[in-house]
Amino acid sequence: MKRQAVTHRRPVLRLDCLARYAVLAFTCLLSFLASIPAHAAEVSSEQPIKNASLRVGLASTAFLGVNRNDAEASFKLLIASAAKRKRYLVDLKMEYFDSVPTFTSVITNNLLHLASIDVWDYLDMQIEDYMEPAYIISRQGRPGETYQLLTRQGSGINSLRDLHRKPILLYRANNAKAAPIWLESILCEEGLGRPQRFFSKVDVVDKPTLAALPVFFGKVDSCIISSGSFEVMKELNPEVGRKLTSLRISEELVENIIFVSRNNWMSMETRKDLMKTVEDLAADAAGLQMLRMFKSDGILPFRPELLDSMRKLKATIQGSQPRGSQ
């Protein structure tokens, strides 16, 4: 059998929506942590400067498509400025992890204060005793995103089987695995196998327009993009909504969670104040303005049931694999 190619287009140096949410989440968390004293009361200028260490863990793909050095420099500048007002000198270290076992090991050794973890990876990590799943960045009040498998009206494609041996464009947001996982799960549900074998080619792109427009112009048969991106494209060009039709729509999928360490803080009062400040961010005028800049409207508390849809995808995929291959 001829091996099918899975190609990746070179990323454009820009933040997509999900990456902006990850940056925003850590900007909010880190800047407020740096500005919080060990006690809730205001710190006077006569108090001595306190040294604080802050270690943050992220997946290696968290800043895919952007300059990591520039991102870290921005974080450090923001934190230094906020910390100075509260008489803190913060030593920030950001660490990136390529593998789930390594990420897990660092967490279980209590070496991180904050972490951004992909839900798909988290489902296989035993870290609940060390880090608390605390926050999700919302968009239009919703904690997750849905994805759509789009085809062109009048193309003659009416089912998944009609896409056999045809190319597909897949929009994958930075630091997120939901789109390719959902695609694999719906193929598994119908016994159609893995995407790399079912399609003639799976072409991964980093912008929704690079996925949808080739389908719009009839150059490619199908694509997967987020529903939010599809709605924006339809608003900008109503013809997109008339020519593209949805073959499948996913359940709402939460893709990323912000975790807070349970134990290794300077004091538990500091941790408590941090969490309260983050929860009230949208009620603060400056905080709300920052959220809106990133097309977000708030920070939601984590709830275990938010992971049900992703757990269902994992069960579908694992249930379709031969025994011993999981």
C-alpha positions in Angstrom: 0.0 0.0 0.0 1.3 3.4 -0.9 2.2 5.4 2.2 0.0 8.5 2.6 1.7 11.8 3.3 0.8 14.1 6.2 2.3 17.5 5.5 2.6 20.6 7.6 2.7 24.0 6.2 5.3 26.3 7.6 3.7 28.3 10.5 3.2 32.0 10.1 4.7 34.0 12.9 1.5 35.2 14.6 -0.8 34.2 17.5 -4.0 32.4 16.6 -7.0 32.6 18.9 -6.1 29.7 21.2 -2.5 30.8 21.5 -3.6 34.3 22.4 -5.8 32.8 25.1 -2.8 30.9 26.5 -0.7 34.0 26.5 -3.5 36.0 28.1 -4.1 33.4 30.8 -0.5 33.4 31.9 -0.2 37.2 31.5 -3.1 37.6 33.9 -2.0 34.9 36.3 1.6 35.9 36.4 1.2 39.6 36.6 -1.3 39.4 39.5 0.8 36.8 41.3 3.8 39.2 41.1 1.7 42.0 42.5 0.2 40.1 45.4 2.0 40.5 48.8 2.3 37.6 51.3 -0.7 39.1 53.1 -3.8 40.7 51.6 -3.1 44.1 53.2 -1.3 46.8 51.1 2.5 46.7 51.3 4.0 50.0 52.3 7.1 51.5 50.6 9.0 51.0 53.9 8.7 47.3 53.8 11.8 45.4 52.5 12.0 43.9 49.1 11.1 40.2 49.1 12.5 37.7 46.7 10.1 35.3 45.0 10.5 32.4 42.6 7.9 31.5 40.0 8.2 28.5 37.8 5.7 28.0 34.9 5.3 24.9 32.8 4.0 24.7 29.3 3.9 22.3 26.4 6.6 22.9 23.9 3.9 23.8 21.3 2.5 26.6 23.5 4.2 29.4 21.4 4.3 27.6 18.1 4.4 30.2 15.4 5.8 33.0 17.6 9.2 33.9 18.9 9.6 32.3 22.2 12.3 34.7 23.3 10.1 37.7 22.6 7.2 36.0 24.5 9.4 35.4 27.6 10.8 38.9 27.5 7.3 40.3 27.5 6.3 38.2 30.5 9.4 39.2 32.5 8.9 42.9 31.8 5.3 42.7 32.8 6.1 40.9 36.0 9.0 43.0 37.0 6.9 46.2 36.7 4.0 44.7 38.7 6.3 43.2 41.3 8.2 46.4 41.9 5.0 48.2 43.0 4.5 45.6 45.6 8.2 45.4 46.7 8.8 42.0 45.1 11.7 40.8 43.1 10.5 37.9 41.1 12.7 35.2 39.5 10.6 33.8 36.7 11.5 30.6 34.9 9.4 29.2 32.1 9.9 25.6 31.1 8.7 23.8 28.0 8.0 20.1 27.8 8.0 17.8 24.8 6.7 14.7 26.5 3.9 14.0 29.0 6.0 11.7 31.2 8.6 14.5 31.7 5.9 17.1 32.3 4.3 14.8 34.9 7.6 14.1 36.6 8.3 17.8 37.1 4.8 18.4 38.5 4.9 15.5 40.9 8.2 16.7 42.3 6.5 20.0 43.2 8.8 22.0 40.9 6.1 24.2 39.2 3.7 26.8 40.5 1.6 27.2 37.4 1.0 25.1 34.3 -1.0 25.1 31.1 -1.8 21.6 30.0 -3.7 20.2 27.0 -6.8 18.3 28.2 -5.9 15.3 26.0 -2.6 15.0 27.8 -4.1 15.7 31.2 -6.4 12.7 30.9 -3.4 10.4 31.1 -1.6 12.4 33.9 -1.9 11.5 37.5 -1.2 15.0 39.0 -4.3 15.8 41.0 -2.4 15.6 44.4 0.1 18.2 43.2 -1.8 20.7 41.0 -5.4 21.9 40.9 -7.2 22.4 37.6 -8.4 25.9 38.3 -9.3 28.0 35.2 -10.4 28.1 31.7 -10.5 31.2 29.5 -13.9 31.8 28.1 -15.1 33.2 24.8 -18.7 34.5 24.5 -19.2 33.0 27.9 -18.4 29.5 26.8 -15.6 27.3 28.1 -14.9 25.3 25.0 -15.0 25.3 21.2 -16.8 23.2 18.6 -15.3 22.1 15.3 -17.0 21.6 11.9 -16.2 19.4 9.0 -17.0 21.6 6.0 -17.6 20.8 2.3 -18.7 22.8 -0.6 -22.4 23.0 -1.6 -23.1 21.0 -4.7 -19.9 19.0 -4.4 -21.7 15.7 -4.2 -20.1 14.9 -0.8 -22.9 13.9 1.6 -21.1 11.6 4.0 -17.7 10.8 5.5 -17.4 7.8 3.1 -17.6 10.2 0.2 -14.3 11.7 1.3 -12.3 8.5 0.9 -9.0 9.0 -1.0 -9.6 12.7 -1.1 -7.4 15.4 0.6 -8.5 17.3 3.7 -7.3 20.6 5.2 -7.1 20.6 9.0 -6.8 23.7 11.1 -4.9 23.0 14.3 -4.7 25.8 16.8 -1.5 26.2 18.7 -1.1 24.0 21.8 -4.4 22.2 21.0 -5.1 18.7 19.8 -8.9 18.7 19.7 -9.4 19.1 15.9 -7.3 16.1 14.8 -8.5 14.0 17.7 -12.2 14.7 16.8 -11.5 13.9 13.2 -10.0 10.6 14.2 -12.9 9.8 16.5 -15.6 10.3 13.9 -13.7 8.1 11.5 -13.5 5.4 14.2 -17.2 5.6 14.9 -17.9 4.6 11.3 -15.1 2.0 11.1 -13.2 4.0 8.5 -9.7 3.8 10.0 -7.1 6.4 10.7 -7.1 9.8 8.9 -3.7 9.1 7.3 -5.0 6.0 5.6 -8.5 7.1 4.9 -7.7 10.5 3.2 -5.2 10.8 0.3 -3.5 13.6 2.3 -4.0 15.4 5.6 -2.6 18.9 5.2 -2.3 20.8 8.6 -2.5 24.6 8.6 -2.2 27.2 11.3 -4.9 29.6 10.2 -8.6 28.9 9.6 -8.7 30.8 6.3 -5.9 28.6 4.9 -8.3 25.6 5.5 -11.6 27.1 4.5 -10.9 29.2 1.4 -9.5 26.3 -0.7 -12.7 24.5 -0.1 -14.7 27.6 -0.9 -12.9 27.9 -4.2 -13.3 24.2 -5.0 -9.6 23.4 -4.8 -10.0 21.0 -1.9 -12.9 18.8 -1.0 -13.1 19.3 2.8 -11.7 21.0 5.8 -12.0 21.2 9.6 -12.1 24.6 11.4 -13.4 25.9 14.6 -17.1 27.1 14.7 -16.0 30.4 16.0 -13.6 31.0 13.1 -16.4 29.9 10.6 -18.8 32.4 12.1 -16.3 35.2 11.8 -15.6 34.3 8.1 -19.4 34.3 7.4 -19.8 37.7 8.9 -17.0 39.1 6.8 -18.2 37.4 3.7 -21.7 36.0 3.7 -21.0 34.1 0.5 -18.8 31.7 2.6 -21.8 30.7 4.6 -23.8 30.1 1.4 -21.2 28.0 -0.4 -19.8 26.0 2.5 -21.9 23.4 4.4 -21.3 21.5 7.6 -21.0 17.7 7.2 -20.3 17.2 10.9 -20.2 19.3 14.1 -18.4 18.3 17.2 -19.5 18.6 20.8 -18.1 21.5 22.7 -14.5 20.6 23.5 -12.4 22.2 26.3 -8.8 22.1 25.0 -6.6 23.7 27.7 -6.6 24.1 31.5 -4.7 26.4 33.7 -3.3 24.6 36.8 -2.2 26.0 40.1 0.1 24.2 42.4 -1.5 23.0 45.6 1.5 23.2 48.0 4.7 24.9 47.0 3.8 28.6 47.5 5.5 31.1 49.8 2.3 31.0 51.8 -1.2 29.6 51.3 -2.4 33.2 51.7 -0.5 34.2 48.6 -2.1 31.3 46.7 -5.6 32.2 48.0 -5.2 35.9 47.1 -4.0 35.0 43.6 -6.9 32.7 42.8 -9.4 35.3 44.1 -7.8 38.0 42.0 -7.9 35.9 38.9 -11.6 35.0 39.5 -12.5 38.7 39.7 -10.5 39.8 36.7 -13.5 40.4 34.5 -15.1 42.6 37.2 -12.1 44.9 37.1 -12.2 47.6 34.3 -8.6 47.2 33.4 -8.8 43.4 33.5 -11.9 43.3 31.3 -10.3 45.6 28.8 -7.4 43.2 28.6 -9.7 40.3 28.1 -11.6 42.1 25.3 -8.3 42.8 23.5 -7.9 39.1 23.1 -11.6 38.5 22.1 -12.4 36.9 25.4 -14.9 37.9 28.0 -13.8 36.2 31.2 -12.2 33.5 33.2 -14.3 30.5 34.2 -13.6 28.1 37.1 -12.8 24.6 36.1 -15.5 22.0 36.5 -14.8 18.2 36.0 -17.8 17.7 33.8 -16.3 20.1 31.2 -14.0 17.2 30.3 -16.8 14.7 29.5 -16.8 15.3 25.7 -13.0 14.9 25.5 -13.2 11.7 27.6 -15.8 10.4 25.2 -13.4 11.0 22.2 -10.6 9.2 24.0 -12.9 6.2 24.7 -14.0 6.0 21.1 -10.4 6.1 19.7 -9.0 3.7 22.3 -12.0 1.3 21.8 -11.3 1.1 18.1 -7.6 0.2 18.5 -6.5 -3.4 18.4 -5.7 -5.0 21.8 -2.1 -4.1 22.9 -1.7 -1.1 20.6 -3.0 1.5 23.1 
